[in-house]
Amino acid sequence: MMDTPPDTLKHRVQSAKKQFELDHHLNKPDSAQGGMGDGARAGIELVGGLIGGGILGFALDRLFGTSPILFILFLILGVMTGFYNIYKITQNMGTSVGFKPLPTPPKNGTQGAKNKYDEDEYN
């Protein structure tokens, strides 16, 4: 049989896949990189909550003329929100809605519910 020429679709797909893996570092698992990403996200969540609460409290204080009361209240609420978001990050609840995490499919290869109590999650 004849070798396939390098310009075939299969060859182009394979080379594009290799280039994508090189560009996005998919072939080198680096656990420190993921930890740094989570740490940076946690820091941003805390600082964002603090700044957001401070700005909102300051604006409401200027609007209602209640000098530092709403500023301090919303600053505290912003810090609490930041810590709650950090808690959600550490518990892997960042993509879920509310307190219940998103359902995951069973790992035994079946498509159904894991048990009779989980039937509503998968149907």
C-alpha positions as CSV (number, residue, x, y, z in Angstrom):
1,M,0.0,0.0,0.0
2,M,1.0,3.5,-0.6
3,D,1.8,6.0,2.2
4,T,-0.7,8.7,2.7
5,P,0.5,12.1,1.5
6,P,1.1,14.7,4.3
7,D,-1.7,17.0,3.1
8,T,-4.5,14.5,3.9
9,L,-7.2,15.5,6.4
10,K,-6.1,12.9,8.9
11,H,-2.6,14.2,9.0
12,R,-3.8,17.8,9.3
13,V,-6.1,16.9,12.2
14,Q,-3.3,15.1,14.0
15,S,-0.9,18.0,13.6
16,A,-3.5,20.5,14.7
17,K,-4.2,18.4,17.7
18,K,-0.5,18.2,18.6
19,Q,-0.2,22.0,18.2
20,F,-3.2,22.6,20.4
21,E,-1.8,20.4,23.1
22,L,1.5,22.2,22.9
23,D,-0.2,25.6,23.0
24,H,-2.4,24.8,26.0
25,H,0.0,22.6,27.9
26,L,-2.3,19.6,27.9
27,N,0.5,17.1,27.7
28,K,2.2,18.3,30.9
29,P,0.0,18.0,34.0
30,D,1.1,20.6,36.5
31,S,-0.8,20.5,39.8
32,A,0.9,23.7,41.0
33,Q,-0.7,25.7,38.1
34,G,-4.2,24.6,39.1
35,G,-3.5,25.5,42.7
36,M,-2.3,28.9,41.8
37,G,-5.4,29.5,39.7
38,D,-7.6,28.6,42.6
39,G,-5.6,30.8,44.9
40,A,-5.7,33.8,42.6
41,R,-9.5,33.3,42.2
42,A,-9.9,33.2,46.0
43,G,-8.0,36.4,46.3
44,I,-10.0,38.1,43.6
45,E,-13.2,37.0,45.2
46,L,-12.2,38.4,48.6
47,V,-10.9,41.7,47.2
48,G,-13.9,42.0,44.8
49,G,-16.4,41.6,47.6
50,L,-14.5,44.1,49.8
51,I,-14.3,46.7,47.1
52,G,-17.9,46.1,45.8
53,G,-19.3,46.4,49.3
54,G,-17.3,49.5,50.1
55,I,-18.4,51.3,46.9
56,L,-22.0,50.3,47.4
57,G,-22.0,51.4,51.0
58,F,-20.2,54.7,50.2
59,A,-22.7,55.5,47.4
60,L,-25.7,54.7,49.6
61,D,-24.2,56.8,52.5
62,R,-23.8,59.8,50.1
63,L,-27.4,59.2,48.8
64,F,-29.1,59.0,52.2
65,G,-26.6,61.1,54.2
66,T,-26.0,58.4,56.8
67,S,-22.2,59.1,56.9
68,P,-20.3,55.9,57.9
69,I,-23.1,53.5,58.9
70,L,-24.0,52.0,55.5
71,F,-20.4,52.0,54.4
72,I,-19.3,49.9,57.3
73,L,-22.4,47.6,57.0
74,F,-21.8,46.9,53.3
75,L,-18.1,46.6,53.8
76,I,-18.7,43.8,56.3
77,L,-21.3,42.2,54.0
78,G,-18.7,42.4,51.1
79,V,-16.1,40.6,53.3
80,M,-18.7,38.0,54.3
81,T,-19.6,37.4,50.6
82,G,-15.9,37.1,49.7
83,F,-15.3,34.5,52.4
84,Y,-18.5,32.6,51.3
85,N,-17.2,32.6,47.7
86,I,-13.9,31.3,48.9
87,Y,-15.7,28.5,50.8
88,K,-17.6,27.6,47.7
89,I,-14.3,27.5,45.7
90,T,-12.7,25.2,48.3
91,Q,-15.7,22.9,48.4
92,N,-15.8,22.7,44.6
93,M,-19.2,24.3,44.5
94,G,-18.2,27.1,42.2
95,T,-20.4,26.0,39.3
96,S,-23.4,24.9,41.3
97,V,-26.5,26.8,42.1
98,G,-27.3,27.2,45.7
99,F,-26.0,24.6,48.2
100,K,-26.7,21.5,46.2
101,P,-23.9,20.6,43.9
102,L,-24.6,19.7,40.3
103,P,-25.4,16.0,39.7
104,T,-22.6,13.9,38.3
105,P,-23.2,10.8,36.1
106,P,-22.5,7.5,37.7
107,K,-19.0,6.1,37.3
108,N,-20.0,2.5,36.7
109,G,-20.8,3.2,33.0
110,T,-24.6,3.1,33.2
111,Q,-26.8,6.0,32.2
112,G,-29.4,5.5,35.0
113,A,-29.7,6.6,38.5
114,K,-27.3,5.4,41.2
115,N,-30.1,4.3,43.5
116,K,-33.8,4.8,43.9
117,Y,-33.4,8.2,45.7
118,D,-31.4,9.7,42.8
119,E,-33.9,9.0,40.1
120,D,-35.1,12.6,39.8
121,E,-31.6,13.8,39.1
122,Y,-31.1,11.7,36.0
123,N,-34.6,11.5,34.5
